């Protein structure tokens, strides 16, 4: 439901990607935690935006999935820290913590995620938020991240805009 006009200055609609942002040919150290990375791997079936080569990046997906917020809460609790190892053996350490954002919609969950790996000149850190907000029977999932991170106030403003648009649609 989000459009470029809803976002802070500088965002554009992302072109289709030839390759996912995070390798799909990997394995995670904690069973089930790969689902948290899936949003970064393919962005889901929704719309994607970006505001530069290092981000911020934004993905929004709507689904008739009233239980999705609870599923996300459960996964985040099980996956506070885990590693993802790609096909070449390179590892990324991922942490998941409470996002500290206010509740939105009828039910919501927000988590701050960081991913870091590499060494020396190849070291990297990505940070951002994964949110799920339910309004009625529709769940809006938002991923907002960048290198090294994104602004919490900007994430909250984007999420509030998405929720207002979803509430108007109900």
LORO-542624 format. One record per residue (C-alpha): residue in one letter; x negated, y negated, z negated; residue number from 1. Coordinates in Angstrom, 3 decimals, decimal comma. Layout:
<nodes>
residuo->A	xx->X	yy->Y	zz->Z	num->NUM .
...
</nodes>
This chain:
<nodes>
residuo->X	xx->0,000	yy->0,000	zz->0,000	num->1 .
residuo->X	xx->-2,960	yy->-2,339	zz->-0,515	num->2 .
residuo->X	xx->-4,103	yy->-4,462	zz->2,400	num->3 .
residuo->X	xx->-7,152	yy->-6,671	zz->2,883	num->4 .
residuo->X	xx->-4,958	yy->-9,681	zz->2,038	num->5 .
residuo->X	xx->-4,390	yy->-8,209	zz->-1,465	num->6 .
residuo->X	xx->-8,099	yy->-8,007	zz->-2,256	num->7 .
residuo->X	xx->-10,763	yy->-10,515	zz->-3,309	num->8 .
residuo->X	xx->-12,638	yy->-12,284	zz->-0,521	num->9 .
residuo->X	xx->-15,156	yy->-10,217	zz->1,407	num->10 .
residuo->X	xx->-13,296	yy->-6,897	zz->1,697	num->11 .
residuo->X	xx->-12,565	yy->-5,332	zz->5,074	num->12 .
residuo->X	xx->-10,870	yy->-2,092	zz->6,027	num->13 .
residuo->X	xx->-13,497	yy->0,658	zz->6,135	num->14 .
residuo->X	xx->-14,106	yy->2,307	zz->9,478	num->15 .
residuo->X	xx->-13,718	yy->6,090	zz->9,614	num->16 .
residuo->X	xx->-16,849	yy->7,765	zz->8,297	num->17 .
residuo->X	xx->-18,829	yy->10,290	zz->10,280	num->18 .
residuo->X	xx->-20,176	yy->11,753	zz->7,016	num->19 .
residuo->X	xx->-18,806	yy->11,639	zz->3,461	num->20 .
residuo->X	xx->-20,450	yy->9,287	zz->0,963	num->21 .
residuo->X	xx->-21,306	yy->12,151	zz->-1,373	num->22 .
residuo->X	xx->-22,380	yy->15,504	zz->0,038	num->23 .
residuo->X	xx->-19,584	yy->18,044	zz->0,010	num->24 .
residuo->X	xx->-22,173	yy->20,849	zz->0,153	num->25 .
residuo->X	xx->-22,906	yy->20,859	zz->-3,553	num->26 .
residuo->X	xx->-22,151	yy->22,548	zz->-6,813	num->27 .
residuo->X	xx->-21,250	yy->21,046	zz->-10,163	num->28 .
residuo->X	xx->-22,583	yy->22,171	zz->-13,536	num->29 .
residuo->X	xx->-19,171	yy->22,143	zz->-15,247	num->30 .
residuo->X	xx->-16,311	yy->24,139	zz->-13,737	num->31 .
residuo->X	xx->-13,580	yy->21,930	zz->-12,246	num->32 .
residuo->X	xx->-15,530	yy->18,660	zz->-12,340	num->33 .
residuo->X	xx->-15,988	yy->18,651	zz->-8,567	num->34 .
residuo->X	xx->-12,399	yy->17,383	zz->-8,343	num->35 .
residuo->X	xx->-13,541	yy->14,074	zz->-9,857	num->36 .
residuo->X	xx->-16,117	yy->13,675	zz->-7,082	num->37 .
residuo->X	xx->-13,664	yy->14,565	zz->-4,324	num->38 .
residuo->X	xx->-12,409	yy->10,960	zz->-4,221	num->39 .
residuo->X	xx->-15,934	yy->9,792	zz->-3,414	num->40 .
residuo->X	xx->-16,523	yy->12,572	zz->-0,924	num->41 .
residuo->X	xx->-13,606	yy->11,837	zz->1,360	num->42 .
residuo->X	xx->-11,596	yy->8,991	zz->-0,173	num->43 .
residuo->X	xx->-8,428	yy->11,049	zz->-0,226	num->44 .
residuo->X	xx->-5,706	yy->10,599	zz->2,324	num->45 .
residuo->X	xx->-5,148	yy->6,914	zz->1,710	num->46 .
residuo->X	xx->-6,710	yy->3,646	zz->2,766	num->47 .
residuo->X	xx->-10,330	yy->2,559	zz->2,205	num->48 .
residuo->X	xx->-11,977	yy->-0,861	zz->2,001	num->49 .
residuo->X	xx->-15,517	yy->-2,143	zz->1,555	num->50 .
residuo->X	xx->-17,229	yy->-5,439	zz->0,834	num->51 .
residuo->X	xx->-20,762	yy->-4,672	zz->2,006	num->52 .
residuo->X	xx->-23,271	yy->-1,895	zz->2,571	num->53 .
residuo->X	xx->-23,766	yy->-1,354	zz->-1,191	num->54 .
residuo->X	xx->-20,100	yy->-2,006	zz->-1,991	num->55 .
residuo->X	xx->-17,947	yy->-2,583	zz->-3,693	num->56 .
residuo->X	xx->-15,935	yy->0,213	zz->-2,100	num->57 .
residuo->X	xx->-12,259	yy->0,831	zz->-2,748	num->58 .
residuo->X	xx->-9,948	yy->3,733	zz->-1,943	num->59 .
residuo->X	xx->-6,235	yy->3,898	zz->-2,703	num->60 .
residuo->X	xx->-3,959	yy->6,894	zz->-2,290	num->61 .
residuo->X	xx->-0,256	yy->7,292	zz->-3,069	num->62 .
residuo->X	xx->1,311	yy->10,662	zz->-3,806	num->63 .
residuo->X	xx->4,558	yy->12,009	zz->-5,155	num->64 .
residuo->X	xx->2,653	yy->13,612	zz->-8,026	num->65 .
residuo->X	xx->4,122	yy->12,666	zz->-11,406	num->66 .
residuo->X	xx->1,701	yy->14,985	zz->-13,274	num->67 .
residuo->X	xx->-1,463	yy->13,541	zz->-11,720	num->68 .
residuo->X	xx->-2,236	yy->11,157	zz->-14,601	num->69 .
residuo->X	xx->-2,284	yy->14,021	zz->-17,099	num->70 .
residuo->X	xx->-4,447	yy->16,139	zz->-14,807	num->71 .
residuo->X	xx->-6,957	yy->13,293	zz->-14,508	num->72 .
residuo->X	xx->-7,017	yy->12,827	zz->-18,300	num->73 .
residuo->X	xx->-7,704	yy->16,533	zz->-18,807	num->74 .
residuo->X	xx->-10,479	yy->16,591	zz->-16,207	num->75 .
residuo->X	xx->-12,135	yy->13,486	zz->-17,622	num->76 .
residuo->X	xx->-12,123	yy->15,026	zz->-21,086	num->77 .
residuo->X	xx->-13,775	yy->18,206	zz->-19,803	num->78 .
residuo->X	xx->-16,276	yy->16,375	zz->-17,599	num->79 .
residuo->X	xx->-17,843	yy->13,705	zz->-19,808	num->80 .
residuo->X	xx->-21,279	yy->14,551	zz->-18,359	num->81 .
residuo->X	xx->-22,143	yy->16,921	zz->-15,548	num->82 .
residuo->X	xx->-24,523	yy->17,283	zz->-12,639	num->83 .
residuo->X	xx->-23,841	yy->17,753	zz->-8,957	num->84 .
residuo->X	xx->-26,512	yy->19,575	zz->-6,973	num->85 .
residuo->X	xx->-26,464	yy->19,157	zz->-3,203	num->86 .
residuo->X	xx->-27,519	yy->21,700	zz->-0,586	num->87 .
residuo->X	xx->-31,122	yy->20,426	zz->-0,662	num->88 .
residuo->X	xx->-31,351	yy->20,914	zz->-4,436	num->89 .
residuo->X	xx->-31,196	yy->17,206	zz->-5,305	num->90 .
residuo->X	xx->-29,153	yy->16,473	zz->-8,416	num->91 .
residuo->X	xx->-26,912	yy->13,622	zz->-9,362	num->92 .
residuo->X	xx->-25,978	yy->13,110	zz->-13,012	num->93 .
residuo->X	xx->-22,390	yy->11,954	zz->-13,479	num->94 .
residuo->X	xx->-20,862	yy->10,490	zz->-16,634	num->95 .
residuo->X	xx->-17,179	yy->9,870	zz->-17,243	num->96 .
residuo->X	xx->-15,884	yy->7,696	zz->-20,091	num->97 .
residuo->X	xx->-12,783	yy->5,762	zz->-21,015	num->98 .
residuo->X	xx->-12,420	yy->2,819	zz->-18,637	num->99 .
residuo->X	xx->-11,303	yy->0,323	zz->-21,250	num->100 .
residuo->X	xx->-8,625	yy->-1,057	zz->-18,921	num->101 .
residuo->X	xx->-5,093	yy->-1,811	zz->-20,144	num->102 .
residuo->X	xx->-2,221	yy->0,575	zz->-19,503	num->103 .
residuo->X	xx->-0,275	yy->-0,056	zz->-16,301	num->104 .
residuo->X	xx->2,970	yy->1,213	zz->-14,785	num->105 .
residuo->X	xx->4,946	yy->3,943	zz->-16,541	num->106 .
residuo->X	xx->1,790	yy->5,913	zz->-17,333	num->107 .
residuo->X	xx->-1,866	yy->5,400	zz->-16,505	num->108 .
residuo->X	xx->-5,398	yy->6,607	zz->-17,122	num->109 .
residuo->X	xx->-8,584	yy->4,734	zz->-16,271	num->110 .
residuo->X	xx->-12,106	yy->6,081	zz->-16,427	num->111 .
residuo->X	xx->-15,523	yy->4,533	zz->-15,889	num->112 .
residuo->X	xx->-17,801	yy->6,767	zz->-13,842	num->113 .
residuo->X	xx->-21,504	yy->6,456	zz->-13,167	num->114 .
residuo->X	xx->-23,609	yy->8,615	zz->-10,905	num->115 .
residuo->X	xx->-27,387	yy->8,425	zz->-10,773	num->116 .
residuo->X	xx->-30,175	yy->10,432	zz->-9,264	num->117 .
residuo->X	xx->-33,286	yy->10,316	zz->-7,178	num->118 .
residuo->X	xx->-36,699	yy->9,176	zz->-8,342	num->119 .
residuo->X	xx->-39,026	yy->6,265	zz->-7,702	num->120 .
residuo->X	xx->-38,068	yy->4,271	zz->-4,615	num->121 .
residuo->X	xx->-35,255	yy->6,743	zz->-3,909	num->122 .
residuo->X	xx->-33,569	yy->6,273	zz->-7,313	num->123 .
residuo->X	xx->-29,960	yy->5,126	zz->-7,231	num->124 .
residuo->X	xx->-27,040	yy->4,368	zz->-9,517	num->125 .
residuo->X	xx->-23,412	yy->4,045	zz->-8,495	num->126 .
residuo->X	xx->-20,783	yy->2,908	zz->-10,938	num->127 .
residuo->X	xx->-17,114	yy->2,197	zz->-10,961	num->128 .
residuo->X	xx->-13,645	yy->3,215	zz->-11,978	num->129 .
residuo->X	xx->-11,211	yy->6,003	zz->-11,243	num->130 .
residuo->X	xx->-7,606	yy->5,125	zz->-12,082	num->131 .
residuo->X	xx->-4,298	yy->6,907	zz->-11,765	num->132 .
residuo->X	xx->-1,113	yy->4,907	zz->-12,338	num->133 .
residuo->X	xx->2,362	yy->6,415	zz->-12,202	num->134 .
residuo->X	xx->5,396	yy->4,302	zz->-11,336	num->135 .
residuo->X	xx->8,523	yy->6,458	zz->-11,273	num->136 .
residuo->X	xx->7,608	yy->9,665	zz->-9,450	num->137 .
residuo->X	xx->4,784	yy->8,093	zz->-7,425	num->138 .
residuo->X	xx->1,168	yy->8,087	zz->-8,532	num->139 .
residuo->X	xx->-1,314	yy->5,555	zz->-7,177	num->140 .
residuo->X	xx->-4,929	yy->6,686	zz->-7,446	num->141 .
residuo->X	xx->-7,613	yy->4,017	zz->-7,089	num->142 .
residuo->X	xx->-11,369	yy->4,488	zz->-6,844	num->143 .
residuo->X	xx->-13,411	yy->1,274	zz->-7,073	num->144 .
residuo->X	xx->-17,196	yy->1,611	zz->-7,096	num->145 .
residuo->X	xx->-20,449	yy->0,095	zz->-5,899	num->146 .
residuo->X	xx->-24,184	yy->0,084	zz->-6,303	num->147 .
residuo->X	xx->-25,038	yy->-0,382	zz->-9,126	num->148 .
residuo->X	xx->-21,436	yy->-0,997	zz->-10,273	num->149 .
residuo->X	xx->-18,290	yy->-3,121	zz->-10,025	num->150 .
residuo->X	xx->-16,630	yy->-5,780	zz->-12,142	num->151 .
residuo->X	xx->-14,000	yy->-4,492	zz->-14,601	num->152 .
residuo->X	xx->-11,874	yy->-7,642	zz->-14,217	num->153 .
residuo->X	xx->-11,831	yy->-7,218	zz->-10,427	num->154 .
residuo->X	xx->-10,840	yy->-3,561	zz->-10,810	num->155 .
residuo->X	xx->-8,014	yy->-4,501	zz->-13,155	num->156 .
residuo->X	xx->-6,762	yy->-7,253	zz->-10,811	num->157 .
residuo->X	xx->-6,737	yy->-4,852	zz->-7,845	num->158 .
residuo->X	xx->-4,901	yy->-2,200	zz->-9,893	num->159 .
residuo->X	xx->-2,301	yy->-4,734	zz->-11,081	num->160 .
residuo->X	xx->-1,676	yy->-5,793	zz->-7,479	num->161 .
residuo->X	xx->-1,235	yy->-2,170	zz->-6,398	num->162 .
residuo->X	xx->1,206	yy->-1,518	zz->-9,260	num->163 .
residuo->X	xx->3,277	yy->-4,639	zz->-8,472	num->164 .
residuo->X	xx->3,584	yy->-3,545	zz->-4,853	num->165 .
residuo->X	xx->4,548	yy->-0,031	zz->-5,895	num->166 .
residuo->X	xx->7,146	yy->-1,332	zz->-8,377	num->167 .
residuo->X	xx->8,731	yy->-3,454	zz->-5,648	num->168 .
residuo->X	xx->8,955	yy->-0,376	zz->-3,436	num->169 .
residuo->X	xx->10,756	yy->1,733	zz->-6,048	num->170 .
</nodes>
